[in-house]
Amino acid sequence: MNAILSTPRDPAVRSSPDAASPFALDLLAALGGQPKSIAPKYFYDEAGSRLFDQICDLPEYYPTRTELGILRRHAPEIAALMGPQAELVEFGAGSLTKVRLLLDAMQSPKAYLPIDISGDYLADSVRALQAQYPRLQVLPVVADYTRVFTLPTRQRQGHFEDSSVIESEAAHAQSMRVGFFPGSTIGNFTPAEAVDFFRMAAKVLQGGALLVGADLIKDPGILHAAYSDAAGVTAAFNLNLLSRANRELGANFDLAQFAHSAFYNAPLQRIEMHLMSRVRQQVALCGQSFSFEEGETLHTENSYKFTVDGLRALAMQAGFTPGPVWTDAQRLFSLHWLVAPM
Ligand SMILES: C[S@@+](CC[C@H](N)C(=O)[O-])C[C@H]1O[C@@H](n2cnc3c(N)ncnc32)[C@H](O)[C@@H]1O
């Protein structure tokens, strides 16, 4: 999937089951696997993106407000590292809330390229941003950054056209290209996948820099509260994966028969989210039938927690050179400046 946003949404397209879509293929593989496990990127259709924004406002969910606080405090210093006329590429841009703090501090940003898998939601978010920043060149890209994707190509005059990411860089190194990857989305990857992400980012950013938000290891009590909130919003977010499969793929998940489960796996230093089957049951998807035992789970998300040195070590495996790191006073969250290899 990769599209530069230009056409209005078409609900009819989304409502017809597509057994060959990446979501269908990965969910079929997950349900047929042992243990059952699927990548968290499939949480994010429009409903999932809206639920994630509600999570960000929850009192228990410290990461968003903590990262916003770090950004607010250090935006001038970060903008100085970027220099004038930098291009900002955001991976997993979501509601585009955090980037406003950077844009406000940057000196004449040349362009902003938000990338997200959740296309309709990205389109809405970009419309709101563009209304507030009418002079900023905003080039949204609907893509899965774990697969091959393309970015608009830089032209000499600073304008863009659609072309290959890799081709685009060599010829035009006029200003710094900075990647932004907030929200500790890096923690959704296994360590090996995180290194793969850093390698991909290094290709996109050649010689630029990456600003990454990473959640830090802490008291598991704080983590448990953050991922099993009292209002049940995280549970709804988790269960939306099944609603989405029903809506898009014609599956027949009975949501009442699955429970949200989130816990800290201390040896692996990660929160795990699962959907636990309350009963023994069968589920139909794309003409196939799958069984769940009572208590069996579909593993839907990992959220790894890091030490500052641990995150830097992963980036260094992909050739990045660690720069400044900013944290909050309680050391709940960290924001890393990483210099990309040429
Ligand atoms: C944890 S949310 C973070 C949102 C926002 N950046 C923030 O910091 O609040 C992850 C975001 O990344 C997007 N995303 C997740 N996996 C993705 C993928 N493989 N490719 C592109 N976008 C992805 C989701 O749609 C969502 O907007």
The ligand as an SDF file (V2000), in Angstrom:
LIG
                    3D

 27 29  0  0  0  0  0  0  0  0999 V2000
    1.2570    4.4660   18.6120 C   0  0  0  0  0  0  0  0  0  0  0  0
    0.5240    5.4090   17.3280 S   0  0  0  0  0  0  0  0  0  0  0  0
    1.4660    6.9140   17.4650 C   0  0  0  0  0  0  0  0  0  0  0  0
    0.7840    8.0860   16.8170 C   0  0  0  0  0  0  0  0  0  0  0  0
    1.5420    9.4130   16.9370 C   0  0  0  0  0  0  0  0  0  0  0  0
    2.7740    9.3840   16.1660 N   0  0  0  0  0  0  0  0  0  0  0  0
    1.8460    9.7150   18.3720 C   0  0  0  0  0  0  0  0  0  0  0  0
    3.0170    9.7840   18.7160 O   0  0  0  0  0  0  0  0  0  0  0  0
    0.9190    9.9410   19.1480 O   0  0  0  0  0  0  0  0  0  0  0  0
    1.1970    4.6300   15.8920 C   0  0  0  0  0  0  0  0  0  0  0  0
    0.8910    5.3410   14.5780 C   0  0  0  0  0  0  0  0  0  0  0  0
    1.6690    4.7200   13.5570 O   0  0  0  0  0  0  0  0  0  0  0  0
    0.8180    4.2740   12.4970 C   0  0  0  0  0  0  0  0  0  0  0  0
    1.3970    3.0100   12.0500 N   0  0  0  0  0  0  0  0  0  0  0  0
    1.5200    1.8580   12.7650 C   0  0  0  0  0  0  0  0  0  0  0  0
    2.1620    0.9320   12.0470 N   0  0  0  0  0  0  0  0  0  0  0  0
    2.4450    1.5030   10.8420 C   0  0  0  0  0  0  0  0  0  0  0  0
    3.1040    1.0360    9.6690 C   0  0  0  0  0  0  0  0  0  0  0  0
    3.6030   -0.2020    9.5910 N   0  0  0  0  0  0  0  0  0  0  0  0
    3.2320    1.8790    8.6280 N   0  0  0  0  0  0  0  0  0  0  0  0
    2.7310    3.1520    8.6980 C   0  0  0  0  0  0  0  0  0  0  0  0
    2.0980    3.6530    9.7830 N   0  0  0  0  0  0  0  0  0  0  0  0
    1.9560    2.8260   10.8470 C   0  0  0  0  0  0  0  0  0  0  0  0
   -0.5640    4.1340   13.1030 C   0  0  0  0  0  0  0  0  0  0  0  0
   -1.5820    4.2960   12.1420 O   0  0  0  0  0  0  0  0  0  0  0  0
   -0.5550    5.2530   14.1460 C   0  0  0  0  0  0  0  0  0  0  0  0
   -0.9610    6.4790   13.6080 O   0  0  0  0  0  0  0  0  0  0  0  0
  1  2  1  0
  2  3  1  0
  2 10  1  0
  3  4  1  0
  4  5  1  0
  5  6  1  0
  5  7  1  0
  7  8  2  0
  7  9  1  0
 10 11  1  0
 11 12  1  0
 11 26  1  0
 12 13  1  0
 13 14  1  0
 13 24  1  0
 14 15  1  0
 14 23  1  0
 15 16  2  0
 16 17  1  0
 17 18  1  0
 17 23  2  0
 18 19  1  0
 18 20  2  0
 20 21  1  0
 21 22  2  0
 22 23  1  0
 24 25  1  0
 24 26  1  0
 26 27  1  0
M  CHG  2   2   1   9  -1
M  END
$$$$
